[in-house]
Amino acid sequence: MYIDSLGNARNNKGQIICARCYKVTNVTTMSWFNTQMICSNCRKQEENDPRIKQAKKMERQAVLQGNMNFKGVGW
């Protein structure tokens, strides 16, 4: 496994894999909780997490303060 220039994890065949569940995927998005690039199934799990509103709020506050490298609140 390696990380490509866009931050996606890839297996030895070059396929994109989810950094959280390690399943092969064609689409990733960054987690609201940390800097992992995750698949749509893991994203759905995040959206159902009771901490999601707080994670989004903290990310927004960081960006408004100029922190474009916010590491998140932790998964």
mmCIF file as gemmi writes it, N, C-alpha and C atoms, coordinates in Angstrom:
data_model
loop_
_atom_site.group_PDB
_atom_site.id
_atom_site.type_symbol
_atom_site.label_atom_id
_atom_site.label_alt_id
_atom_site.label_comp_id
_atom_site.label_asym_id
_atom_site.label_entity_id
_atom_site.label_seq_id
_atom_site.pdbx_PDB_ins_code
_atom_site.Cartn_x
_atom_site.Cartn_y
_atom_site.Cartn_z
_atom_site.occupancy
_atom_site.B_iso_or_equiv
_atom_site.pdbx_formal_charge
_atom_site.auth_seq_id
_atom_site.auth_asym_id
_atom_site.pdbx_PDB_model_num
ATOM 1 N N . MET Axp A 1 ? 0.845 -1.178 0 1 0 ? 1 A 1
ATOM 2 C CA . MET Axp A 1 ? 0 0 0 1 0 ? 1 A 1
ATOM 3 C C . MET Axp A 1 ? 0.889 1.24 0 1 0 ? 1 A 1
ATOM 4 N N . TYR Axp A 2 ? 0.434 2.272 -0.715 1 0 ? 2 A 1
ATOM 5 C CA . TYR Axp A 2 ? 1.13 3.551 -0.723 1 0 ? 2 A 1
ATOM 6 C C . TYR Axp A 2 ? 0.108 4.676 -0.858 1 0 ? 2 A 1
ATOM 7 N N . ILE Axp A 3 ? 0.534 5.885 -0.581 1 0 ? 3 A 1
ATOM 8 C CA . ILE Axp A 3 ? -0.322 7.059 -0.676 1 0 ? 3 A 1
ATOM 9 C C . ILE Axp A 3 ? 0.064 7.835 -1.938 1 0 ? 3 A 1
ATOM 10 N N . ASP Axp A 4 ? -0.92 8.123 -2.785 1 0 ? 4 A 1
ATOM 11 C CA . ASP Axp A 4 ? -0.626 8.857 -4.02 1 0 ? 4 A 1
ATOM 12 C C . ASP Axp A 4 ? -0.581 10.363 -3.753 1 0 ? 4 A 1
ATOM 13 N N . SER Axp A 5 ? -0.346 11.143 -4.788 1 0 ? 5 A 1
ATOM 14 C CA . SER Axp A 5 ? -0.18 12.595 -4.635 1 0 ? 5 A 1
ATOM 15 C C . SER Axp A 5 ? -1.458 13.307 -4.195 1 0 ? 5 A 1
ATOM 16 N N . LEU Axp A 6 ? -2.606 12.669 -4.341 1 0 ? 6 A 1
ATOM 17 C CA . LEU Axp A 6 ? -3.875 13.25 -3.9 1 0 ? 6 A 1
ATOM 18 C C . LEU Axp A 6 ? -4.276 12.798 -2.5 1 0 ? 6 A 1
ATOM 19 N N . GLY Axp A 7 ? -3.449 11.979 -1.876 1 0 ? 7 A 1
ATOM 20 C CA . GLY Axp A 7 ? -3.731 11.5 -0.524 1 0 ? 7 A 1
ATOM 21 C C . GLY Axp A 7 ? -4.511 10.206 -0.464 1 0 ? 7 A 1
ATOM 22 N N . ASN Axp A 8 ? -4.764 9.598 -1.633 1 0 ? 8 A 1
ATOM 23 C CA . ASN Axp A 8 ? -5.487 8.323 -1.65 1 0 ? 8 A 1
ATOM 24 C C . ASN Axp A 8 ? -4.541 7.165 -1.404 1 0 ? 8 A 1
ATOM 25 N N . ALA Axp A 9 ? -4.996 6.215 -0.597 1 0 ? 9 A 1
ATOM 26 C CA . ALA Axp A 9 ? -4.239 4.978 -0.4 1 0 ? 9 A 1
ATOM 27 C C . ALA Axp A 9 ? -4.469 4.084 -1.615 1 0 ? 9 A 1
ATOM 28 N N . ARG Axp A 10 ? -3.424 3.44 -2.061 1 0 ? 10 A 1
ATOM 29 C CA . ARG Axp A 10 ? -3.528 2.52 -3.198 1 0 ? 10 A 1
ATOM 30 C C . ARG Axp A 10 ? -2.867 1.199 -2.841 1 0 ? 10 A 1
ATOM 31 N N . ASN Axp A 11 ? -3.442 0.111 -3.383 1 0 ? 11 A 1
ATOM 32 C CA . ASN Axp A 11 ? -2.856 -1.209 -3.158 1 0 ? 11 A 1
ATOM 33 C C . ASN Axp A 11 ? -1.749 -1.458 -4.177 1 0 ? 11 A 1
ATOM 34 N N . ASN Axp A 12 ? -1.157 -2.642 -4.133 1 0 ? 12 A 1
ATOM 35 C CA . ASN Axp A 12 ? -0.037 -2.938 -5.035 1 0 ? 12 A 1
ATOM 36 C C . ASN Axp A 12 ? -0.459 -3.05 -6.495 1 0 ? 12 A 1
ATOM 37 N N . LYS Axp A 13 ? -1.754 -3.077 -6.775 1 0 ? 13 A 1
ATOM 38 C CA . LYS Axp A 13 ? -2.257 -3.081 -8.152 1 0 ? 13 A 1
ATOM 39 C C . LYS Axp A 13 ? -2.577 -1.664 -8.629 1 0 ? 13 A 1
ATOM 40 N N . GLY Axp A 14 ? -2.394 -0.677 -7.757 1 0 ? 14 A 1
ATOM 41 C CA . GLY Axp A 14 ? -2.673 0.705 -8.098 1 0 ? 14 A 1
ATOM 42 C C . GLY Axp A 14 ? -4.116 1.112 -7.884 1 0 ? 14 A 1
ATOM 43 N N . GLN Axp A 15 ? -4.93 0.215 -7.347 1 0 ? 15 A 1
ATOM 44 C CA . GLN Axp A 15 ? -6.341 0.523 -7.097 1 0 ? 15 A 1
ATOM 45 C C . GLN Axp A 15 ? -6.472 1.38 -5.841 1 0 ? 15 A 1
ATOM 46 N N . ILE Axp A 16 ? -7.406 2.325 -5.878 1 0 ? 16 A 1
ATOM 47 C CA . ILE Axp A 16 ? -7.663 3.162 -4.711 1 0 ? 16 A 1
ATOM 48 C C . ILE Axp A 16 ? -8.372 2.321 -3.653 1 0 ? 16 A 1
ATOM 49 N N . ILE Axp A 17 ? -7.917 2.458 -2.419 1 0 ? 17 A 1
ATOM 50 C CA . ILE Axp A 17 ? -8.562 1.756 -1.306 1 0 ? 17 A 1
ATOM 51 C C . ILE Axp A 17 ? -8.93 2.77 -0.226 1 0 ? 17 A 1
ATOM 52 N N . CYS Axp A 18 ? -9.983 2.479 0.477 1 0 ? 18 A 1
ATOM 53 C CA . CYS Axp A 18 ? -10.428 3.314 1.579 1 0 ? 18 A 1
ATOM 54 C C . CYS Axp A 18 ? -9.404 3.212 2.715 1 0 ? 18 A 1
ATOM 55 N N . ALA Axp A 19 ? -9.007 4.348 3.25 1 0 ? 19 A 1
ATOM 56 C CA . ALA Axp A 19 ? -8.023 4.368 4.331 1 0 ? 19 A 1
ATOM 57 C C . ALA Axp A 19 ? -8.606 3.872 5.655 1 0 ? 19 A 1
ATOM 58 N N . ARG Axp A 20 ? -9.909 3.723 5.731 1 0 ? 20 A 1
ATOM 59 C CA . ARG Axp A 20 ? -10.529 3.264 6.971 1 0 ? 20 A 1
ATOM 60 C C . ARG Axp A 20 ? -10.921 1.783 6.911 1 0 ? 20 A 1
ATOM 61 N N . CYS Axp A 21 ? -11.629 1.372 5.864 1 0 ? 21 A 1
ATOM 62 C CA . CYS Axp A 21 ? -12.092 -0.02 5.796 1 0 ? 21 A 1
ATOM 63 C C . CYS Axp A 21 ? -11.224 -0.877 4.875 1 0 ? 21 A 1
ATOM 64 N N . TYR Axp A 22 ? -10.332 -0.244 4.126 1 0 ? 22 A 1
ATOM 65 C CA . TYR Axp A 22 ? -9.371 -0.908 3.227 1 0 ? 22 A 1
ATOM 66 C C . TYR Axp A 22 ? -10.011 -1.645 2.06 1 0 ? 22 A 1
ATOM 67 N N . LYS Axp A 23 ? -11.244 -1.297 1.714 1 0 ? 23 A 1
ATOM 68 C CA . LYS Axp A 23 ? -11.892 -1.896 0.543 1 0 ? 23 A 1
ATOM 69 C C . LYS Axp A 23 ? -11.555 -1.072 -0.696 1 0 ? 23 A 1
ATOM 70 N N . VAL Axp A 24 ? -11.466 -1.756 -1.84 1 0 ? 24 A 1
ATOM 71 C CA . VAL Axp A 24 ? -11.225 -1.075 -3.113 1 0 ? 24 A 1
ATOM 72 C C . VAL Axp A 24 ? -12.423 -0.191 -3.432 1 0 ? 24 A 1
ATOM 73 N N . THR Axp A 25 ? -12.155 1.015 -3.912 1 0 ? 25 A 1
ATOM 74 C CA . THR Axp A 25 ? -13.223 1.968 -4.229 1 0 ? 25 A 1
ATOM 75 C C . THR Axp A 25 ? -12.797 2.831 -5.409 1 0 ? 25 A 1
ATOM 76 N N . ASN Axp A 26 ? -13.761 3.444 -6.055 1 0 ? 26 A 1
ATOM 77 C CA . ASN Axp A 26 ? -13.47 4.372 -7.143 1 0 ? 26 A 1
ATOM 78 C C . ASN Axp A 26 ? -13.599 5.82 -6.701 1 0 ? 26 A 1
ATOM 79 N N . VAL Axp A 27 ? -14.227 6.036 -5.547 1 0 ? 27 A 1
ATOM 80 C CA . VAL Axp A 27 ? -14.491 7.386 -5.07 1 0 ? 27 A 1
ATOM 81 C C . VAL Axp A 27 ? -14.063 7.493 -3.615 1 0 ? 27 A 1
ATOM 82 N N . THR Axp A 28 ? -13.35 8.572 -3.295 1 0 ? 28 A 1
ATOM 83 C CA . THR Axp A 28 ? -13.013 8.848 -1.903 1 0 ? 28 A 1
ATOM 84 C C . THR Axp A 28 ? -13.321 10.308 -1.591 1 0 ? 28 A 1
ATOM 85 N N . THR Axp A 29 ? -13.474 10.577 -0.321 1 0 ? 29 A 1
ATOM 86 C CA . THR Axp A 29 ? -13.652 11.932 0.177 1 0 ? 29 A 1
ATOM 87 C C . THR Axp A 29 ? -12.938 12.006 1.519 1 0 ? 29 A 1
ATOM 88 N N . MET Axp A 30 ? -12.523 13.194 1.918 1 0 ? 30 A 1
ATOM 89 C CA . MET Axp A 30 ? -11.813 13.304 3.187 1 0 ? 30 A 1
ATOM 90 C C . MET Axp A 30 ? -12.804 13.225 4.346 1 0 ? 30 A 1
ATOM 91 N N . SER Axp A 31 ? -12.406 12.508 5.361 1 0 ? 31 A 1
ATOM 92 C CA . SER Axp A 31 ? -13.187 12.376 6.581 1 0 ? 31 A 1
ATOM 93 C C . SER Axp A 31 ? -13.379 13.734 7.252 1 0 ? 31 A 1
ATOM 94 N N . TRP Axp A 32 ? -14.498 13.895 7.958 1 0 ? 32 A 1
ATOM 95 C CA . TRP Axp A 32 ? -14.708 15.084 8.78 1 0 ? 32 A 1
ATOM 96 C C . TRP Axp A 32 ? -13.969 14.965 10.111 1 0 ? 32 A 1
ATOM 97 N N . PHE Axp A 33 ? -13.574 13.754 10.476 1 0 ? 33 A 1
ATOM 98 C CA . PHE Axp A 33 ? -12.972 13.52 11.783 1 0 ? 33 A 1
ATOM 99 C C . PHE Axp A 33 ? -11.447 13.519 11.78 1 0 ? 33 A 1
ATOM 100 N N . ASN Axp A 34 ? -10.851 13.221 10.635 1 0 ? 34 A 1
ATOM 101 C CA . ASN Axp A 34 ? -9.394 13.212 10.522 1 0 ? 34 A 1
ATOM 102 C C . ASN Axp A 34 ? -9.025 13.418 9.055 1 0 ? 34 A 1
ATOM 103 N N . THR Axp A 35 ? -7.808 13.156 8.683 1 0 ? 35 A 1
ATOM 104 C CA . THR Axp A 35 ? -7.361 13.423 7.31 1 0 ? 35 A 1
ATOM 105 C C . THR Axp A 35 ? -7.396 12.183 6.416 1 0 ? 35 A 1
ATOM 106 N N . GLN Axp A 36 ? -8.089 11.14 6.834 1 0 ? 36 A 1
ATOM 107 C CA . GLN Axp A 36 ? -8.204 9.94 6.009 1 0 ? 36 A 1
ATOM 108 C C . GLN Axp A 36 ? -9.073 10.194 4.783 1 0 ? 36 A 1
ATOM 109 N N . MET Axp A 37 ? -8.688 9.573 3.668 1 0 ? 37 A 1
ATOM 110 C CA . MET Axp A 37 ? -9.513 9.569 2.469 1 0 ? 37 A 1
ATOM 111 C C . MET Axp A 37 ? -10.352 8.297 2.544 1 0 ? 37 A 1
ATOM 112 N N . ILE Axp A 38 ? -11.674 8.465 2.63 1 0 ? 38 A 1
ATOM 113 C CA . ILE Axp A 38 ? -12.567 7.341 2.894 1 0 ? 38 A 1
ATOM 114 C C . ILE Axp A 38 ? -13.584 7.131 1.776 1 0 ? 38 A 1
ATOM 115 N N . CYS Axp A 39 ? -14.137 5.92 1.716 1 0 ? 39 A 1
ATOM 116 C CA . CYS Axp A 39 ? -15.133 5.558 0.706 1 0 ? 39 A 1
ATOM 117 C C . CYS Axp A 39 ? -16.52 6.074 1.11 1 0 ? 39 A 1
ATOM 118 N N . SER Axp A 40 ? -17.465 5.94 0.204 1 0 ? 40 A 1
ATOM 119 C CA . SER Axp A 40 ? -18.82 6.443 0.477 1 0 ? 40 A 1
ATOM 120 C C . SER Axp A 40 ? -19.503 5.689 1.615 1 0 ? 40 A 1
ATOM 121 N N . ASN Axp A 41 ? -19.218 4.402 1.788 1 0 ? 41 A 1
ATOM 122 C CA . ASN Axp A 41 ? -19.82 3.661 2.902 1 0 ? 41 A 1
ATOM 123 C C . ASN Axp A 41 ? -19.313 4.172 4.246 1 0 ? 41 A 1
ATOM 124 N N . CYS Axp A 42 ? -18.017 4.432 4.332 1 0 ? 42 A 1
ATOM 125 C CA . CYS Axp A 42 ? -17.468 4.974 5.572 1 0 ? 42 A 1
ATOM 126 C C . CYS Axp A 42 ? -17.97 6.394 5.799 1 0 ? 42 A 1
ATOM 127 N N . ARG Axp A 43 ? -18.173 7.14 4.725 1 0 ? 43 A 1
ATOM 128 C CA . ARG Axp A 43 ? -18.717 8.503 4.841 1 0 ? 43 A 1
ATOM 129 C C . ARG Axp A 43 ? -20.137 8.455 5.417 1 0 ? 43 A 1
ATOM 130 N N . LYS Axp A 44 ? -20.937 7.47 4.991 1 0 ? 44 A 1
ATOM 131 C CA . LYS Axp A 44 ? -22.29 7.321 5.526 1 0 ? 44 A 1
ATOM 132 C C . LYS Axp A 44 ? -22.246 7.033 7.023 1 0 ? 44 A 1
ATOM 133 N N . GLN Axp A 45 ? -21.283 6.216 7.443 1 0 ? 45 A 1
ATOM 134 C CA . GLN Axp A 45 ? -21.133 5.936 8.874 1 0 ? 45 A 1
ATOM 135 C C . GLN Axp A 45 ? -20.83 7.221 9.639 1 0 ? 45 A 1
ATOM 136 N N . GLU Axp A 46 ? -19.964 8.048 9.073 1 0 ? 46 A 1
ATOM 137 C CA . GLU Axp A 46 ? -19.648 9.322 9.719 1 0 ? 46 A 1
ATOM 138 C C . GLU Axp A 46 ? -20.878 10.205 9.84 1 0 ? 46 A 1
ATOM 139 N N . GLU Axp A 47 ? -21.665 10.283 8.786 1 0 ? 47 A 1
ATOM 140 C CA . GLU Axp A 47 ? -22.841 11.144 8.797 1 0 ? 47 A 1
ATOM 141 C C . GLU Axp A 47 ? -23.852 10.707 9.857 1 0 ? 47 A 1
ATOM 142 N N . ASN Axp A 48 ? -23.815 9.446 10.251 1 0 ? 48 A 1
ATOM 143 C CA . ASN Axp A 48 ? -24.715 8.934 11.284 1 0 ? 48 A 1
ATOM 144 C C . ASN Axp A 48 ? -24.117 9.017 12.685 1 0 ? 48 A 1
ATOM 145 N N . ASP Axp A 49 ? -22.874 9.455 12.787 1 0 ? 49 A 1
ATOM 146 C CA . ASP Axp A 49 ? -22.197 9.56 14.075 1 0 ? 49 A 1
ATOM 147 C C . ASP Axp A 49 ? -22.732 10.785 14.815 1 0 ? 49 A 1
ATOM 148 N N . PRO Axp A 50 ? -23.069 10.648 16.092 1 0 ? 50 A 1
ATOM 149 C CA . PRO Axp A 50 ? -23.616 11.788 16.832 1 0 ? 50 A 1
ATOM 150 C C . PRO Axp A 50 ? -22.624 12.951 16.988 1 0 ? 50 A 1
ATOM 151 N N . ARG Axp A 51 ? -21.339 12.724 16.745 1 0 ? 51 A 1
ATOM 152 C CA . ARG Axp A 51 ? -20.325 13.777 16.884 1 0 ? 51 A 1
ATOM 153 C C . ARG Axp A 51 ? -20.107 14.58 15.605 1 0 ? 51 A 1
ATOM 154 N N . ILE Axp A 52 ? -20.831 14.255 14.51 1 0 ? 52 A 1
ATOM 155 C CA . ILE Axp A 52 ? -20.561 14.867 13.213 1 0 ? 52 A 1
ATOM 156 C C . ILE Axp A 52 ? -20.773 16.386 13.233 1 0 ? 52 A 1
ATOM 157 N N . LYS Axp A 53 ? -21.814 16.863 13.887 1 0 ? 53 A 1
ATOM 158 C CA . LYS Axp A 53 ? -22.055 18.311 13.915 1 0 ? 53 A 1
ATOM 159 C C . LYS Axp A 53 ? -20.896 19.047 14.581 1 0 ? 53 A 1
ATOM 160 N N . GLN Axp A 54 ? -20.4 18.493 15.669 1 0 ? 54 A 1
ATOM 161 C CA . GLN Axp A 54 ? -19.275 19.113 16.37 1 0 ? 54 A 1
ATOM 162 C C . GLN Axp A 54 ? -18.009 19.075 15.509 1 0 ? 54 A 1
ATOM 163 N N . ALA Axp A 55 ? -17.765 17.972 14.827 1 0 ? 55 A 1
ATOM 164 C CA . ALA Axp A 55 ? -16.585 17.856 13.964 1 0 ? 55 A 1
ATOM 165 C C . ALA Axp A 55 ? -16.635 18.889 12.842 1 0 ? 55 A 1
ATOM 166 N N . LYS Axp A 56 ? -17.797 19.055 12.225 1 0 ? 56 A 1
ATOM 167 C CA . LYS Axp A 56 ? -17.949 20.039 11.143 1 0 ? 56 A 1
ATOM 168 C C . LYS Axp A 56 ? -17.779 21.462 11.677 1 0 ? 56 A 1
ATOM 169 N N . LYS Axp A 57 ? -18.331 21.721 12.855 1 0 ? 57 A 1
ATOM 170 C CA . LYS Axp A 57 ? -18.21 23.041 13.456 1 0 ? 57 A 1
ATOM 171 C C . LYS Axp A 57 ? -16.747 23.378 13.746 1 0 ? 57 A 1
ATOM 172 N N . MET Axp A 58 ? -16.015 22.431 14.304 1 0 ? 58 A 1
ATOM 173 C CA . MET Axp A 58 ? -14.617 22.669 14.635 1 0 ? 58 A 1
ATOM 174 C C . MET Axp A 58 ? -13.768 22.863 13.376 1 0 ? 58 A 1
ATOM 175 N N . GLU Axp A 59 ? -14.058 22.089 12.332 1 0 ? 59 A 1
ATOM 176 C CA . GLU Axp A 59 ? -13.351 22.261 11.06 1 0 ? 59 A 1
ATOM 177 C C . GLU Axp A 59 ? -13.598 23.659 10.513 1 0 ? 59 A 1
ATOM 178 N N . ARG Axp A 60 ? -14.847 24.094 10.51 1 0 ? 60 A 1
ATOM 179 C CA . ARG Axp A 60 ? -15.194 25.422 9.991 1 0 ? 60 A 1
ATOM 180 C C . ARG Axp A 60 ? -14.479 26.515 10.771 1 0 ? 60 A 1
ATOM 181 N N . GLN Axp A 61 ? -14.46 26.396 12.088 1 0 ? 61 A 1
ATOM 182 C CA . GLN Axp A 61 ? -13.78 27.385 12.922 1 0 ? 61 A 1
ATOM 183 C C . GLN Axp A 61 ? -12.294 27.451 12.586 1 0 ? 61 A 1
ATOM 184 N N . ALA Axp A 62 ? -11.681 26.298 12.399 1 0 ? 62 A 1
ATOM 185 C CA . ALA Axp A 62 ? -10.256 26.256 12.07 1 0 ? 62 A 1
ATOM 186 C C . ALA Axp A 62 ? -9.985 26.95 10.742 1 0 ? 62 A 1
ATOM 187 N N . VAL Axp A 63 ? -10.807 26.661 9.747 1 0 ? 63 A 1
ATOM 188 C CA . VAL Axp A 63 ? -10.624 27.266 8.423 1 0 ? 63 A 1
ATOM 189 C C . VAL Axp A 63 ? -10.832 28.78 8.489 1 0 ? 63 A 1
ATOM 190 N N . LEU Axp A 64 ? -11.854 29.226 9.206 1 0 ? 64 A 1
ATOM 191 C CA . LEU Axp A 64 ? -12.1 30.659 9.339 1 0 ? 64 A 1
ATOM 192 C C . LEU Axp A 64 ? -10.951 31.382 10.036 1 0 ? 64 A 1
ATOM 193 N N . GLN Axp A 65 ? -10.209 30.651 10.864 1 0 ? 65 A 1
ATOM 194 C CA . GLN Axp A 65 ? -9.042 31.215 11.545 1 0 ? 65 A 1
ATOM 195 C C . GLN Axp A 65 ? -7.779 31.079 10.692 1 0 ? 65 A 1
ATOM 196 N N . GLY Axp A 66 ? -7.94 30.557 9.482 1 0 ? 66 A 1
ATOM 197 C CA . GLY Axp A 66 ? -6.806 30.457 8.564 1 0 ? 66 A 1
ATOM 198 C C . GLY Axp A 66 ? -6.07 29.134 8.594 1 0 ? 66 A 1
ATOM 199 N N . ASN Axp A 67 ? -6.529 28.181 9.389 1 0 ? 67 A 1
ATOM 200 C CA . ASN Axp A 67 ? -5.872 26.881 9.472 1 0 ? 67 A 1
ATOM 201 C C . ASN Axp A 67 ? -6.405 25.965 8.374 1 0 ? 67 A 1
ATOM 202 N N . MET Axp A 68 ? -5.68 25.884 7.28 1 0 ? 68 A 1
ATOM 203 C CA . MET Axp A 68 ? -6.091 25.031 6.16 1 0 ? 68 A 1
ATOM 204 C C . MET Axp A 68 ? -5.537 23.614 6.29 1 0 ? 68 A 1
ATOM 205 N N . ASN Axp A 69 ? -4.858 23.34 7.393 1 0 ? 69 A 1
ATOM 206 C CA . ASN Axp A 69 ? -4.282 22.016 7.644 1 0 ? 69 A 1
ATOM 207 C C . ASN Axp A 69 ? -4.832 21.4 8.924 1 0 ? 69 A 1
ATOM 208 N N . PHE Axp A 70 ? -6.088 21.653 9.226 1 0 ? 70 A 1
ATOM 209 C CA . PHE Axp A 70 ? -6.731 21.122 10.427 1 0 ? 70 A 1
ATOM 210 C C . PHE Axp A 70 ? -6.711 19.598 10.386 1 0 ? 70 A 1
ATOM 211 N N . LYS Axp A 71 ? -6.228 18.997 11.436 1 0 ? 71 A 1
ATOM 212 C CA . LYS Axp A 71 ? -6.071 17.536 11.49 1 0 ? 71 A 1
ATOM 213 C C . LYS Axp A 71 ? -7.334 16.813 11.918 1 0 ? 71 A 1
ATOM 214 N N . GLY Axp A 72 ? -8.356 17.551 12.313 1 0 ? 72 A 1
ATOM 215 C CA . GLY Axp A 72 ? -9.602 16.928 12.723 1 0 ? 72 A 1
ATOM 216 C C . GLY Axp A 72 ? -9.674 16.692 14.218 1 0 ? 72 A 1
ATOM 217 N N . VAL Axp A 73 ? -10.786 16.131 14.639 1 0 ? 73 A 1
ATOM 218 C CA . VAL Axp A 73 ? -11.044 15.906 16.046 1 0 ? 73 A 1
ATOM 219 C C . VAL Axp A 73 ? -10.799 14.466 16.467 1 0 ? 73 A 1
ATOM 220 N N . GLY Axp A 74 ? -10.473 13.626 15.51 1 0 ? 74 A 1
ATOM 221 C CA . GLY Axp A 74 ? -10.195 12.218 15.782 1 0 ? 74 A 1
ATOM 222 C C . GLY Axp A 74 ? -11.399 11.324 15.562 1 0 ? 74 A 1
ATOM 223 N N . TRP Axp A 75 ? -11.172 10.194 14.988 1 0 ? 75 A 1
ATOM 224 C CA . TRP Axp A 75 ? -12.244 9.232 14.711 1 0 ? 75 A 1
ATOM 225 C C . TRP Axp A 75 ? -12.325 8.312 15.867 1 0 ? 75 A 1
